[in-house]
Every structure is written in C-alpha cells, then in structure tokens.
Amino acid sequence: MYRVITIEREFGSGAGEIALRLSQRLGWMLWDHALTEEIAKAANVECSAVERCEERLDSRFRRLAKTFFRGSYERSMPIEYAPFDADRMVEIGHRLLEQLASRGNCIFVGRGSPYFLRKYPDTFHVFLYAPRAEKIRRLKQSGRVSRDVEELVDSIDRDRRVFVKHYFGADWPTRSLYHLMINTSIGDENVMTTILHTMRSLDANSGSNLTEFQPGQFLPQT
C-alpha cells in the first residue's frame, strides 16, 4: 500500500497548490514549506536568519542548492544555511526525508524526494509539468511580477537540471523514477483524480516498483 507521495515539478506548473489540496483530501501531512523549516532547524539556523540571506552572494552550487530545496515557495522563501555548503544541505535533506517518510501518510514536494526515496516500495512518484504559456499564466495569476516570470520559468528549471546532474548523476526529469508524469494544464482537479485513481489501481494490483534508475553519483558521506 502506498503511504507516501513525492511530487517533482517544473517551476510554475502549480505543484504546490495541487500538493496542498491533495494532502487535504487524503488527510496526509504535506512536507513542502514545512520541510524547509525542518532543514533550517536541523542546520541550527533561525527562520528569520534564513529570510535575511536573500541579498548575499554565494557560490554556484550554494545558489543551486537554495533553488532545489526551496520547493514550491520559490517566490517568497530565500534559503541559506550558513555555514553549511550544498553538500551538507543535501545530506541533511536526505536524512530528514527518510525519517519523515518512515512515518507514512505524507506528501513531499521536490527536495530530491523521488531520488532519495526511489527504493521505497510504499512511495508513489509523480512529476508535474505544463506548457510554458500555462506556467507563465499560473505565475502571473499568483501575483508574480510580470517582468520576472519568463526569466524564472527558464532559469529555475535550468538550475534544477544542473543540480540533479551534479548530485545524482541523472538527467532531469528522470522519467524512469515516476509512476505518472502529468500535464497540469488539464486542470488541478483532473490531476488529483488521476493521481488517486492510479495509486488505488496499482494498490489493487499489488503495486508497482520502479527499479530502473540507478544513481550515477553517490551522495556526500558523513
């Protein structure tokens, strides 16, 4: 039986809102912004200090790590975990994801969750994407300043590709990881219905384990 859902996504595809509504429907814990707070806590950094770091310069991979762990709250949640580097952030995220997933009944948005939890048979993996025009429409509708939208749609996913290649030795998105890849332009309700229907169908047929992906690079060790 599936007890965990991971949702990886293209920036602007609406994954944050879909994950929130899905968690409410299932009565499951949503680890999106809450997971960012847990990582900050584990790094011994106050949230106020995290938010003050927006203007600070950092190296390429620290910037990439900020993008990756920010989740669906890119527009409002700058991330910095000084004095930890990107390797340390990935290490902390990995440990927390496994601990939280062991409790079950939860949904993770991004943060490397489909990679870290790829061997967990009770985890259902989803990738959400959308046409560029749809992503821009969603971002503008959410209040994003128009002049920022197109640059963010291009740059944030580009950074994610570099990050995944660096830490997991994989191309992003890694299609073999996912049970479903859904175009969110079909509408949020249809996306949720498709996820729930497929999960229940696979459960009824003894589930489906995805084992094709093998990471090309090991994570930093403590």
C-alpha positions as CSV (number, residue, x, y, z in Angstrom):
1,M,0.0,0.0,0.0
2,Y,1.3,3.5,-0.9
3,R,1.8,5.6,2.2
4,V,4.0,8.4,0.7
5,I,3.7,10.6,-2.4
6,T,6.6,12.5,-3.9
7,I,5.8,15.3,-6.3
8,E,8.6,16.7,-8.5
9,R,7.7,19.5,-10.9
10,E,8.5,22.2,-13.3
11,F,8.5,25.7,-11.9
12,G,5.2,27.3,-12.4
13,S,3.3,24.1,-13.0
14,G,1.1,24.6,-9.9
15,A,2.5,21.7,-8.0
16,G,2.5,23.5,-4.6
17,E,-1.3,24.2,-4.7
18,I,-2.0,20.7,-6.1
19,A,0.0,19.1,-3.4
20,L,-1.7,21.1,-0.7
21,R,-5.2,20.2,-2.0
22,L,-4.2,16.6,-2.3
23,S,-2.9,16.5,1.3
24,Q,-6.1,18.0,2.5
25,R,-8.2,15.4,0.6
26,L,-6.2,12.5,1.9
27,G,-5.7,13.9,5.4
28,W,-1.9,13.5,5.0
29,M,1.0,15.7,6.1
30,L,2.4,18.0,3.5
31,W,6.1,18.4,3.6
32,D,6.8,21.5,1.4
33,H,7.4,24.7,3.3
34,A,7.3,22.7,6.5
35,L,10.3,20.6,5.2
36,T,12.3,23.7,4.5
37,E,11.7,24.7,8.1
38,E,12.8,21.3,9.3
39,I,16.0,21.5,7.3
40,A,16.7,25.0,8.7
41,K,16.1,23.7,12.2
42,A,18.5,20.8,11.7
43,A,21.1,23.2,10.4
44,N,20.6,25.3,13.5
45,V,19.6,28.4,11.7
46,E,16.6,30.6,12.7
47,C,14.0,31.1,10.0
48,S,14.5,34.9,10.4
49,A,18.1,34.4,9.6
50,V,17.2,32.3,6.6
51,E,14.9,35.0,5.2
52,R,17.6,37.7,5.6
53,C,20.0,36.0,3.3
54,E,18.4,36.9,0.0
55,E,20.9,39.6,-0.9
56,R,24.0,37.6,0.0
57,L,26.4,36.4,-2.7
58,D,27.3,32.7,-2.8
59,S,28.9,30.2,-5.0
60,R,27.2,28.5,-7.9
61,F,26.3,25.3,-6.1
62,R,25.1,27.0,-3.0
63,R,22.8,29.0,-5.2
64,L,21.7,25.8,-6.9
65,A,21.0,24.2,-3.6
66,K,18.9,27.1,-2.5
67,T,16.8,26.8,-5.6
68,F,16.4,23.0,-5.2
69,F,15.4,22.9,-1.5
70,R,13.1,25.9,-1.8
71,G,10.3,23.8,-3.2
72,S,7.1,25.4,-4.4
73,Y,7.7,28.5,-2.3
74,E,10.4,30.0,-4.6
75,R,8.6,33.3,-4.8
76,S,8.8,34.0,-1.1
77,M,11.3,31.8,0.7
78,P,15.0,32.5,0.2
79,I,17.2,29.8,1.6
80,E,20.7,29.9,3.2
81,Y,22.1,27.6,5.7
82,A,25.5,29.1,6.5
83,P,28.0,27.8,7.4
84,F,26.8,24.7,5.6
85,D,27.6,24.2,1.9
86,A,25.5,22.5,-0.7
87,D,26.9,19.0,0.2
88,R,25.8,19.5,3.8
89,M,22.3,20.7,2.8
90,V,21.8,17.6,0.6
91,E,23.0,15.4,3.4
92,I,20.6,16.9,5.9
93,G,17.7,16.8,3.5
94,H,18.4,13.1,2.7
95,R,18.3,12.2,6.4
96,L,15.2,14.1,7.2
97,L,13.3,12.8,4.1
98,E,14.0,9.2,5.1
99,Q,12.9,9.8,8.7
100,L,9.7,11.6,7.8
101,A,8.8,9.0,5.1
102,S,9.1,6.2,7.6
103,R,6.1,7.7,9.4
104,G,3.9,7.4,6.2
105,N,0.8,9.3,5.2
106,C,2.7,12.2,3.8
107,I,3.4,14.1,0.6
108,F,6.8,15.6,-0.3
109,V,7.3,18.4,-2.9
110,G,10.7,18.4,-4.5
111,R,13.8,18.4,-2.3
112,G,15.2,15.4,-4.1
113,S,12.5,13.2,-2.7
114,P,12.0,10.9,-5.7
115,Y,15.7,10.2,-5.8
116,F,16.2,9.7,-2.1
117,L,13.0,7.5,-1.7
118,R,13.3,5.7,-5.1
119,K,13.7,2.3,-3.4
120,Y,10.8,2.6,-1.0
121,P,8.0,0.3,-2.4
122,D,5.3,2.3,-0.5
123,T,6.1,5.5,-2.2
124,F,4.2,6.8,-5.3
125,H,6.2,9.2,-7.5
126,V,4.6,12.0,-9.7
127,F,6.1,14.6,-12.0
128,L,4.1,17.6,-12.9
129,Y,4.8,19.8,-15.9
130,A,3.0,22.3,-18.1
131,P,3.4,24.2,-21.4
132,R,5.4,27.4,-21.0
133,A,2.4,29.6,-21.6
134,E,0.4,27.8,-18.9
135,K,3.3,28.2,-16.4
136,I,3.6,31.9,-17.1
137,R,-0.2,32.3,-16.7
138,R,-0.2,30.5,-13.3
139,L,2.7,32.6,-12.0
140,K,1.1,35.9,-13.1
141,Q,-2.2,34.7,-11.5
142,S,-0.4,34.1,-8.3
143,G,0.8,37.7,-8.2
144,R,4.3,37.3,-9.6
145,V,5.7,40.5,-11.2
146,S,5.3,40.1,-14.9
147,R,8.8,41.1,-15.8
148,D,10.2,38.3,-13.6
149,V,8.1,35.5,-14.8
150,E,9.7,34.4,-18.1
151,E,13.2,34.6,-16.7
152,L,12.2,32.5,-13.7
153,V,10.4,29.8,-15.7
154,D,13.6,29.3,-17.7
155,S,16.3,29.8,-15.0
156,I,14.9,27.8,-12.1
157,D,14.4,24.6,-14.0
158,R,17.8,25.0,-15.7
159,D,19.4,25.2,-12.2
160,R,17.5,22.1,-11.2
161,R,18.9,20.2,-14.1
162,V,22.4,21.1,-13.2
163,F,21.8,20.3,-9.5
164,V,20.4,16.8,-10.3
165,K,23.2,16.0,-12.7
166,H,25.8,17.0,-10.1
167,Y,24.3,15.2,-7.1
168,F,22.5,12.2,-8.7
169,G,24.3,11.7,-12.0
170,A,20.9,11.8,-13.8
171,D,19.1,13.9,-16.4
172,W,16.2,15.9,-15.0
173,P,13.4,14.9,-15.2
174,T,14.5,11.3,-14.7
175,R,11.5,9.7,-16.3
176,S,12.2,6.2,-15.1
177,L,11.5,7.4,-11.5
178,Y,7.9,8.3,-11.9
179,H,4.7,6.3,-11.9
180,L,3.0,9.3,-13.5
181,M,4.0,12.4,-15.4
182,I,1.0,14.8,-15.8
183,N,0.5,17.9,-17.8
184,T,-1.2,20.3,-15.2
185,S,-3.0,22.2,-18.0
186,I,-5.7,19.5,-17.8
187,G,-6.8,21.2,-14.5
188,D,-5.9,20.7,-10.9
189,E,-8.9,18.5,-10.1
190,N,-8.2,16.2,-13.0
191,V,-4.5,16.0,-11.9
192,M,-5.6,14.9,-8.4
193,T,-8.2,12.5,-9.7
194,T,-5.6,10.9,-12.0
195,I,-3.1,10.5,-9.1
196,L,-5.5,9.0,-6.7
197,H,-7.1,6.7,-9.3
198,T,-3.7,5.4,-10.4
199,M,-2.5,4.8,-6.9
200,R,-5.6,2.9,-6.0
201,S,-5.4,0.9,-9.2
202,L,-1.8,-0.1,-8.6
203,D,-2.6,-0.9,-4.9
204,A,-5.4,-3.2,-6.1
205,N,-2.9,-5.0,-8.4
206,S,-0.1,-5.4,-5.8
207,G,1.6,-2.1,-6.6
208,S,4.4,-1.2,-9.0
209,N,8.1,-1.0,-8.0
210,L,10.3,1.2,-10.2
211,T,13.9,0.0,-10.1
212,E,15.3,1.1,-13.5
213,F,17.1,4.3,-12.2
214,Q,20.5,3.9,-10.7
215,P,22.3,7.0,-9.5
216,G,25.5,7.8,-11.3
217,Q,26.9,9.6,-8.3
218,F,26.9,8.8,-4.6
219,L,25.8,11.5,-2.1
220,P,28.3,13.1,0.3
221,Q,29.1,10.9,3.3
222,T,29.3,12.0,6.9
